[in-house]
């Protein structure tokens, strides 16, 4: 019997499912709100994890080639599917994509899930270590912590 989980590149048809996974985390302040239009524009950065043909998780990768680094963003798993290792599956997949793009360092900005990333080899770093283009977009109001991991 084949597994019910599929991890794949997101397509424009997945936007509704991605929004469903992201919305509760945007509403409680864990994630920055992204509009449908923005998601549609950036859908090629996303992967989705499907369980039984339903999207249960997603993540996006934003490379900064000049800095040989990439941002892992929107790593989210719907609440009913947490504690199944889905976040880990998505993270490992994103690391392999990043490596294939010659990325040496992966970073995340987070306000809530710091321990999860620390447990997976990320270390807190100062905002000043971000790539220049990212630093200029940093939202000081959110006070996100920056975690980085060599890959």
TIPA-150454 format. One record per residue (C-alpha): residue number from 1; x, y, z. Coordinates in Angstrom, 3 decimals, always signed. Layout:
<marlums>
> NUM; X; Y; Z $
...
</marlums>
This chain:
<marlums>
> 1; +0.000; +0.000; +0.000 $
> 2; +1.455; +3.358; -0.980 $
> 3; +1.760; +6.082; +1.584 $
> 4; -0.978; +8.684; +1.731 $
> 5; +1.569; +11.509; +2.016 $
> 6; +2.811; +13.425; -1.003 $
> 7; +5.395; +16.184; -0.841 $
> 8; +5.542; +18.233; -4.031 $
> 9; +6.002; +21.647; -5.575 $
> 10; +2.972; +23.862; -5.115 $
> 11; +0.862; +24.954; -8.067 $
> 12; -1.646; +27.773; -8.439 $
> 13; -4.443; +25.268; -7.686 $
> 14; -2.955; +24.772; -4.211 $
> 15; -3.359; +28.385; -3.078 $
> 16; -6.687; +27.726; -1.323 $
> 17; -5.215; +24.815; +0.616 $
> 18; -2.077; +26.774; +1.516 $
> 19; -4.247; +29.637; +2.785 $
> 20; -6.217; +27.218; +4.979 $
> 21; -2.994; +25.975; +6.583 $
> 22; -1.542; +29.481; +7.033 $
> 23; -4.617; +31.463; +8.189 $
> 24; -4.890; +30.179; +11.789 $
> 25; -1.153; +30.813; +12.283 $
> 26; -1.504; +34.295; +10.794 $
> 27; -4.482; +35.018; +13.026 $
> 28; -2.628; +34.053; +16.216 $
> 29; +0.423; +36.083; +15.186 $
> 30; +2.767; +33.155; +14.531 $
> 31; +3.069; +33.999; +10.834 $
> 32; +2.966; +37.282; +8.939 $
> 33; -0.225; +37.573; +6.911 $
> 34; +0.216; +37.005; +3.189 $
> 35; -2.415; +37.939; +0.661 $
> 36; -3.752; +35.492; -1.902 $
> 37; -2.147; +37.689; -4.581 $
> 38; +1.257; +37.450; -2.948 $
> 39; +0.938; +33.670; -2.582 $
> 40; -0.069; +33.384; -6.234 $
> 41; +2.973; +35.427; -7.273 $
> 42; +5.319; +33.385; -5.074 $
> 43; +3.736; +29.940; -5.477 $
> 44; +6.848; +28.607; -7.211 $
> 45; +8.726; +29.086; -3.925 $
> 46; +6.332; +26.753; -2.077 $
> 47; +6.105; +23.058; -1.475 $
> 48; +3.003; +21.389; -0.077 $
> 49; +2.575; +18.219; +1.915 $
> 50; -0.637; +16.384; +1.096 $
> 51; -2.194; +13.675; +3.195 $
> 52; -4.877; +11.724; +1.408 $
> 53; -5.068; +14.450; -1.299 $
> 54; -5.567; +17.257; +1.233 $
> 55; -2.925; +19.888; +1.955 $
> 56; -1.793; +19.548; +5.581 $
> 57; +1.476; +21.476; +5.457 $
> 58; +3.622; +23.839; +3.434 $
> 59; +6.818; +25.850; +3.372 $
> 60; +8.574; +28.322; +1.098 $
> 61; +12.220; +28.902; +0.264 $
> 62; +13.591; +32.337; -0.633 $
> 63; +17.194; +32.155; -1.834 $
> 64; +19.733; +34.960; -1.393 $
> 65; +22.418; +33.739; -3.824 $
> 66; +24.823; +36.617; -3.094 $
> 67; +24.974; +35.485; +0.517 $
> 68; +24.863; +31.731; -0.250 $
> 69; +21.893; +31.621; +2.090 $
> 70; +18.140; +31.117; +1.922 $
> 71; +15.165; +31.935; +4.080 $
> 72; +12.827; +29.167; +5.067 $
> 73; +9.393; +30.794; +5.405 $
> 74; +5.791; +29.753; +6.000 $
> 75; +6.740; +26.383; +7.450 $
> 76; +3.314; +25.355; +8.709 $
> 77; +1.350; +22.214; +9.482 $
> 78; -2.369; +22.295; +10.208 $
> 79; -3.215; +21.790; +13.877 $
> 80; -4.940; +18.422; +13.404 $
> 81; -1.786; +17.000; +11.819 $
> 82; +0.823; +18.213; +14.302 $
> 83; +3.005; +15.686; +16.139 $
> 84; +3.148; +13.433; +13.087 $
> 85; +6.611; +14.537; +12.053 $
> 86; +5.277; +16.482; +9.073 $
> 87; +7.212; +19.641; +9.970 $
> 88; +10.403; +17.593; +10.031 $
> 89; +9.619; +15.994; +6.661 $
> 90; +9.037; +19.424; +5.110 $
> 91; +12.155; +20.912; +6.743 $
> 92; +14.383; +18.097; +5.485 $
> 93; +12.958; +18.465; +1.993 $
> 94; +13.610; +22.224; +2.012 $
> 95; +17.185; +21.615; +3.198 $
> 96; +17.795; +19.287; +0.255 $
> 97; +16.342; +21.860; -2.186 $
> 98; +18.538; +24.565; -0.627 $
> 99; +21.640; +22.359; -0.905 $
> 100; +20.880; +21.731; -4.571 $
> 101; +20.872; +25.524; -5.015 $
> 102; +24.348; +25.756; -3.408 $
> 103; +22.937; +27.369; -0.282 $
> 104; +25.277; +27.092; +2.714 $
> 105; +23.097; +28.651; +5.403 $
> 106; +19.380; +28.407; +5.992 $
> 107; +17.666; +30.984; +8.196 $
> 108; +14.204; +31.442; +9.661 $
> 109; +12.521; +34.392; +11.328 $
> 110; +10.162; +33.334; +14.073 $
> 111; +8.388; +34.771; +17.076 $
> 112; +6.904; +31.573; +18.503 $
> 113; +8.472; +28.267; +17.506 $
> 114; +12.017; +28.932; +18.636 $
> 115; +12.520; +25.645; +20.527 $
> 116; +11.401; +23.598; +17.501 $
> 117; +14.145; +25.102; +15.336 $
> 118; +16.788; +24.866; +18.084 $
> 119; +16.014; +21.154; +18.427 $
> 120; +16.719; +20.822; +14.699 $
> 121; +20.156; +22.392; +14.637 $
> 122; +19.342; +26.086; +14.266 $
> 123; +21.084; +28.681; +16.434 $
> 124; +19.845; +32.138; +17.292 $
> 125; +21.841; +34.838; +15.505 $
> 126; +21.686; +38.617; +15.429 $
> 127; +19.529; +40.386; +12.850 $
> 128; +22.737; +41.930; +11.480 $
> 129; +23.799; +38.514; +10.115 $
> 130; +20.895; +38.510; +7.652 $
> 131; +21.614; +39.069; +3.958 $
> 132; +21.506; +42.798; +3.153 $
> 133; +18.300; +42.586; +1.073 $
> 134; +16.529; +40.750; +3.907 $
> 135; +17.825; +43.073; +6.602 $
> 136; +16.260; +46.049; +4.836 $
> 137; +12.864; +44.285; +4.989 $
> 138; +13.123; +43.210; +8.640 $
> 139; +10.025; +44.153; +10.611 $
> 140; +11.247; +45.567; +13.933 $
> 141; +7.672; +45.709; +15.293 $
> 142; +7.354; +41.930; +15.150 $
> 143; +10.636; +41.405; +17.013 $
> 144; +11.200; +38.130; +15.215 $
> 145; +14.179; +36.120; +16.302 $
> 146; +16.549; +34.953; +13.610 $
> 147; +17.728; +31.363; +13.634 $
> 148; +20.368; +30.044; +11.271 $
> 149; +21.687; +26.629; +10.432 $
> 150; +24.642; +25.642; +8.266 $
> 151; +23.648; +22.985; +5.733 $
</marlums>
